[in-house]
């Protein structure tokens, strides 16, 4: 059995899903893949189920189907719980659209499994700005959003909204996943913030982020609004003592 599970949330990803699954399974290290599928009307789930029947994917590719589009955060929480229940030590977040290069899974895994990280973040901004195919306005919005998060929360993560992450099992077991409040991209901020405040070592691994070439983006103004207001509430929760450090054990 692989020690790593890649969680890929999907909604209308028929153009990308088969290619991204095959790309993960072609890596020199074996990863298992869990698709968290939000009842896509375009038939994404049918493609995954077809692949699951192929010998090379059996007992390595899984699907968790939900009733509808319930939000990125709840998709990952469901995936995290499934991963913990099924014994994985390293749990990854990754998009279906190739904005995250599957080959970088190896680097994220190494940072946690072989070095001293508890969480490894695939970062667009740790070494300048490494984003391809985004309009300048969106690059600036994303970059300054991360600066805003650092200013409000005090955390030293340059890409706090990043959605390409490797979590060690002990971090996800320590975080009370049922108390994670946000469902959009603020979920990414909340998870990293909580891990840091609990005393875990979060490192950034530089990646090149490439915007999707197929399918449609899930970004909207509501997601940005939640993120902007959410970081203020995170700071208040810390001030009220609702996030307390835990004693860490050696790996």
N, C-alpha and C positions, 0 to 999 in steps of 0.2 A: 504493500500500500504506500502511496505517496505521502510525504509529510506535509505537502502544500496543497491548498485548495484555492482556486481562483474563482471569485464570485463575480458574475457578470449580470447586472440587471438589464432587462430588455423590455422595450415597448416599441413595436413597429421597427424591427431591425432585420427584416428578411434579406435586405441587400448585403448585410455584413455578417450575420451570425454564423453561417457555415464556414466562412473564410477565417473568422477570428478563432473559432474553436479548433480548426485544423492547424492554424498557426501556433497555438499554444501546445498542441500535442506533437508538433514537429520539433520542439525545443530539445536540447540534449539532456536536460533534466526532466523527469516526469512530474507533471502537475495534474491534479484532477480539476475538473471544472463543474461548477454549479451555476446553472442559468436560473435566475429569479425572474419569472415571466409574468407580466401584468396583463394577461388576457389580450394580447395584441390582435387586432382585427386583420392584420396582414398575413397571418399564418406563421409567424416566427416560431411558435411552439411546435407546429407540425414538422418544421425543418429539424429542430432539436431532437424530437422523438424519433425521426427517421435515422438520424445519426447514431442515436443511442442503441439502435438495433445492430449496428455494424460491429463486428468482432473487436476491432481495434479501439472502440470506445466503450465497450461493455464494462460496467463497474468502475468506470473512470469519468464518465459524463453523466450528469444528473440534472434534473429539472424540478424546480419548485414553482408550481403554478398558483397564482393568486387571482382573486375575483375581478380585479380591475386595476386601474392606474392609481396606486396608493402612495406614491412618492418614493424618491430615491432613498431617503433615510430609512423608511420602514422596510424597503427591499433589502438593504444591507443588514439591518438588524435581524430580519428573518434568516438571511444567509449566515450571519455570524452564529446564531443559535444552532442552526443546522450543522455548521462546521464543528462547533464545540461538542455537540452530541455525537458526532461521527468520528471524533478523535484526531482531528488535524492539528498540527502544531504551529503552522504558519498559514495565515488566512489573508488573502489578497483582495483588494478592490480593483476592478479594471473596467473600462468602458468597452462596449461592443464595436465601436466605430473606427478602430485603429488610430484614434487620437493618442492612445498609449501604445507604444511599441512592445509587442509581446516579449521580445528579446530582453527587455529591461526587467522582466520578472526575475531573471537570473541574478541581476545586480541587487535588486531589492531583497531577495531571499538571502543572498550572501551577507548583506549588511546586518540582518537579524540573526541568521543561523550561525554565522562564523565570526562575527564581530560583536561589539558591545551594545548594539541597538536593541531596543524593545519594539520600536516602531520605525519603519523606514518609509519616507514620503518621496515619491517621484516628483521632483520639484522643477517647475519651469523657470524659477527666478533665483535659485541659489547661486547661479553663475550668469549674471546678466539677465536677459530676456530671451528664452529659447522657445519661441512659438512660431509655427509655420502656418500660413494661409488664413490667419485672422486679420480682419481689418484693423487699422491702427486704433480706432476708437474703442474696439473691444479689448485690445491689448492693454491700453491705458486704463480702462475701467477695471480690468482684472488685477493689474499690477498695483494700482492705487487702493483697490479694495483690500489687498493683502497688507499694505502699509497701514490702512485704517484699522484693521484687525490687530496688528501689532501695537498700535498706539493705544487702543482702547483696553485691550486685554493684558498687554505687557508680555505676551509670549514671543519668543524669538524664533519664529518660523516664517520664512519669506514667502512660502506658498501655502497658506493656511487653507485655501479652498480646494487644494489638489485632491483629485479623486483616484489617484493611482498610489496605493498604499499597501504595505505588508505589515500585518499585526502579528505579534507573537501571541500564542494561546493564553499566556498568563495575563496579558493586558486585557484581553476581552473577557476573561474570567473575573477580573477584578472590577472592571467598569460595570455598574448596574445598568445594563442595556435597556431595561424597562423605563429608566428615568431619562433617557436621551429624548429630548423634546422636539427637535427640529426634523423636518422631512425633506427640505430642499438642500441647496448647497450649504446652508448654515449647519446642516448635519456634519459636514466635513470639518468645519471649524470646531464645533462642539466636541467631536470625538478627539481631535488632537489636543484641544485645550484641556479636556478632562484627563487624558493620559498624562500630560505634563504636570498638571496639578496633583495628580496621584503619585508623582515622583518617578515616572518612567522616562527612559532615555529615548527621545524622538530625534531622529537624524534625517537630513535631507540628502537625497541622492539626485544629482543633476540628470535631467532627461530632456529630450526634445519633444515638445508637444505639437502634434500635427492635426489641424482641424479636419473633421470628417469630410470625405468626398462623396459619400453616398448616404442616403437617409436624411432625416430632418433633425435639427437640433431641438433639445427639450428645454432650452433656456427661455425664461419669460420674466417680466418685470416683478411678478410676485416672488420669484425665487430670490432676486436681488433685494427686494424689500425685507424678506425674512432674514437674510444674511445681515443686512445693515442694522436692523433692530435687535437681532439675536445676540450679537456680540456684546451689546450693552447689558442684556439680561445675564449673560455668562459672567461678566464682571461683578454684577450685583450678587449673584449666587455665591461666588467666591468670597466676597466681602461678608456675606451672611454665614459663612462657614459650612455651606452645603456640599463642598467638595473638599474632602480631607485626604492628606497623604496617607499612603500605606507603607508598611515596612516591606522592603524588597528582599527577596532571597536571591542567592547566587544562581546563575544558570546551570 
